[in-house]
């Protein structure tokens, strides 16, 4: 089976050879891990995967070869999981719908949610008050309320002002083959602009040779050749970004190939106090945004990739995040990043003609000081020119 696993990895494009195979066998022989599927998974991943961009591809091969022996990681949530399962779809008459009343503004809704979480101690189905399923309460899933907080489950409509759930996202594959070389060409413009503005270096050997040949001081300069561009890439994943995975993977792959100094992080909808490198471990292995601000210098170019589509509360209010209770609004963190990195741009996967119809896109565009560009070839070209202006 292990040889079949090795063949499957190589077929999937993961560079694995006999050396890695022997290391895995030796580790198992020496019993360096407990005999559990989960420990074996992490051991095999540590041995075979040298590029974190290939982790998702490795996961797919592992699941296929071992037929799902490894159980999926459980979701961490403060609510009982059984509450989050929709047990019925309730259809209300127009009179019943009209009888449902909104709780009011954001602060009132969130304060009421906190009180109900503290008071409720059991599962509830139906009804108009408690957190549960299939009712008219403003909190829960599978029911009806014109304004409320959806907690878990699948959404059939977008009327909830806040969605509170834990979801699994997939890492972007940096090794994905591009359907076109044009994205690389557009990104390469930033490197060319950087070289044009870089200082030349004294070519000592050519200066000595030229001076000896000419009989007078012949100073020769050597233009800077190395790629000095430093890129900080923030990628929105999950939710409304799922239909755009292929496009984002092509951009991610091109950026990885074109920029030697590239750092990337994932976020969902908006950047808050924490970002992550691995979507499978995003709840356990996060990087504090403050650490990013202090680690990478002001000379980094900052690029966000996302649709900017979310509830406006996620940008304007503390607690607006869809997955956790954030202490500071998303707009605060976006402003900190933009102030730290003057050369910044937002690449929007949505067509520019649709931006005016979404309030959150308008807010993000304003925070970015109108440096939002469509993720098209012409948009990429404009974004690279903008980034090159600020050094």
Secondary structure, 3 states (H helix, E strand, C coil): CHHHHHHHHHHCCCCCCHHHHHHHHHHHHCCCCCCCHHHHHHHHHHHHCCCHHHHHHHHHHHHHHCCCCCCCCCCCCCCCHHHHCCCCCCCCCHHHHHHCCCCCCHHHHHHHHHHHHHHCCCCCECCCCCCEECCCCCEEECCCCCCCEEECCCCCCCCCCEEECCCCCCCCCCCCCCCCCHHHHHHHHHHHHHHHHCCCEECHHHHHHHHHHHCCCCCCEECCCCCCCEEEEEEECCHHHHHHHHHHHHHHHHHHHHCCEEEEEEECCCCCCEEECCHHHCCCCEEEHHHHHHHCCCCCEEEEEECCCCCCHHHHCCCCCCCCCCCCCHHHHHHHHHHHCCCEEEEECCCHHHHHHCHHHHHHHHHCCCCEEECCHHHHHHHHHHHHHCC
